[in-house]
Amino acid sequence: MLHYAAALGKHAGFWLTIILVGCVLEGVALFYQYVLDYGPCVLCIHIRIWILAIIALAVLALCLRRYRIPNLLLQTLNLGAAAALLERSWMVFAVERNLIESSCEMSTGLPEWFAVDQWFPAVFEPWELCGYTPDLLLSITMAEGLMVISLAAVAAFSAVLIGSFKHPYAE
């Protein structure tokens, strides 16, 4: 099993799938924002940023997948980004379910040197306070869907990274 996971980290199809899934997630978010008029909250913007980070890292990993050290570094960074995505997804889920009280503001809290909300407001500007998320399919909310996707990403990146250390020459 770990041998297969190690081979995934070097396979173009794995990284292309990560890029495609990330682009679909960003597209769905923008569809809900601009077509269905569900404005994003600050936590949703943070989620978009982490998904974009995963996409960017996957593009680099696709280009550098044959080189052991950069590949391991990018796998580790992707795991970190997926863990951050999981944490933000958990926050959205917890706010939606009233498991925690939110003091969500309209400010993204991003530093001036990374003001993507000002550079690209059409994608990264929060429109609403945190609260609920819309239904996707079969009464599954966006928060629930993000939890599942985030957990799957953490599991996949963990398996690939562990496999890459256990079986460094897997093909």
C-alpha positions in Angstrom: 0.0 0.0 0.0 2.7 2.5 0.9 4.7 1.5 -2.2 1.7 2.5 -4.3 1.3 5.8 -2.3 5.0 6.6 -2.8 4.6 6.0 -6.6 1.6 8.4 -6.6 3.8 11.3 -5.4 5.8 10.9 -8.6 2.9 10.4 -10.9 1.7 13.3 -13.1 -1.9 12.0 -12.9 -1.9 12.5 -9.1 -0.8 16.1 -9.3 -3.1 16.8 -12.2 -6.0 15.4 -10.2 -5.1 17.7 -7.2 -5.0 20.7 -9.6 -8.3 19.8 -11.2 -10.1 19.2 -7.9 -8.8 22.5 -6.6 -9.9 24.4 -9.7 -13.4 22.7 -9.4 -13.6 23.7 -5.7 -12.7 27.3 -6.6 -15.2 27.2 -9.5 -18.0 25.9 -7.3 -17.3 28.7 -4.7 -17.5 31.3 -7.4 -20.6 29.8 -8.9 -22.3 30.0 -5.5 -21.1 33.5 -5.0 -22.0 35.0 -8.4 -24.8 32.8 -9.8 -26.6 31.7 -6.6 -25.8 34.9 -4.7 -24.3 33.3 -1.6 -21.6 35.7 -0.5 -18.4 34.4 1.2 -17.5 35.0 4.8 -13.9 35.6 6.1 -13.5 31.8 6.8 -14.7 31.0 3.3 -12.0 33.4 1.9 -9.4 31.7 4.0 -10.5 28.4 2.6 -10.2 29.7 -0.9 -6.7 30.9 -0.2 -5.6 27.5 1.1 -7.2 25.8 -1.9 -5.3 28.1 -4.1 -2.1 27.4 -2.2 -2.7 23.6 -2.7 -3.2 24.2 -6.5 0.0 26.3 -6.7 2.0 23.7 -4.8 0.6 20.9 -7.0 1.7 22.8 -10.1 5.2 23.0 -8.7 5.1 19.3 -7.7 3.9 18.3 -11.1 7.0 20.1 -12.6 9.4 18.8 -10.0 8.0 15.3 -9.3 11.1 13.4 -10.5 13.4 15.1 -8.1 13.4 13.5 -4.7 14.1 16.5 -2.4 11.8 19.1 -4.1 9.2 16.4 -4.3 9.3 15.6 -0.6 9.3 19.3 0.3 6.3 20.0 -1.9 4.5 16.9 -0.5 5.2 18.2 3.0 4.0 21.7 2.1 0.8 20.3 0.5 0.2 18.3 3.7 0.6 21.5 5.7 -1.8 23.4 3.4 -4.3 20.6 3.6 -4.1 20.6 7.4 -4.7 24.4 7.4 -7.6 23.8 5.0 -9.0 21.2 7.4 -8.7 23.6 10.3 -10.5 26.4 8.4 -13.2 23.9 7.3 -13.6 22.8 10.8 -14.1 26.4 11.9 -16.8 26.9 9.3 -18.5 23.7 10.3 -18.3 24.5 14.0 -19.8 28.0 13.5 -22.5 26.6 11.3 -23.4 24.0 14.0 -23.1 26.4 16.9 -20.3 24.3 18.3 -18.2 27.5 18.8 -19.1 31.1 19.0 -17.8 33.1 16.2 -16.5 36.7 16.3 -16.2 36.7 12.5 -15.5 40.1 11.1 -15.5 41.5 7.6 -11.7 42.0 7.6 -9.7 39.0 6.3 -6.9 39.7 8.8 -4.3 39.2 6.1 -1.0 41.1 6.3 -0.4 44.1 4.0 2.1 42.2 1.9 -0.5 39.5 1.1 -3.6 41.7 0.6 -5.3 39.4 -1.9 -8.7 40.7 -0.8 -7.6 44.1 -2.2 -5.7 42.8 -5.2 -8.5 40.4 -6.3 -11.7 41.5 -4.6 -13.9 39.6 -7.0 -12.5 36.3 -5.6 -11.2 37.1 -2.1 -13.4 39.9 -0.7 -15.7 38.8 2.1 -19.4 39.7 1.6 -21.0 38.3 4.7 -20.5 37.5 8.3 -19.8 33.8 9.3 -22.9 31.7 10.0 -24.4 29.1 7.7 -23.3 27.6 4.4 -25.6 26.7 1.6 -26.7 23.1 0.7 -24.7 21.4 -2.1 -26.5 18.1 -2.9 -28.7 15.8 -0.9 -28.9 18.3 2.0 -25.1 18.2 2.5 -24.0 21.7 3.4 -20.9 23.3 2.0 -19.3 23.1 5.4 -19.9 19.4 5.6 -18.6 18.9 2.1 -15.4 20.9 2.9 -14.8 18.8 6.0 -14.9 15.6 3.9 -12.7 17.0 1.2 -10.2 18.4 3.7 -10.0 15.1 5.5 -9.5 13.2 2.3 -6.7 15.7 1.2 -4.9 15.3 4.6 -5.2 11.5 4.3 -4.0 11.4 0.7 -1.0 13.7 1.3 -0.1 11.9 4.5 -0.1 8.5 2.7 1.9 9.8 -0.2 4.5 11.5 2.1 4.8 8.5 4.4 5.1 6.2 1.4 7.7 8.4 -0.2 9.9 8.1 2.9 9.3 4.4 3.3 9.8 3.6 -0.4 12.0 6.3 -1.8 12.6 4.6 -5.2 9.0 3.5 -5.9 7.9 3.9 -9.5 
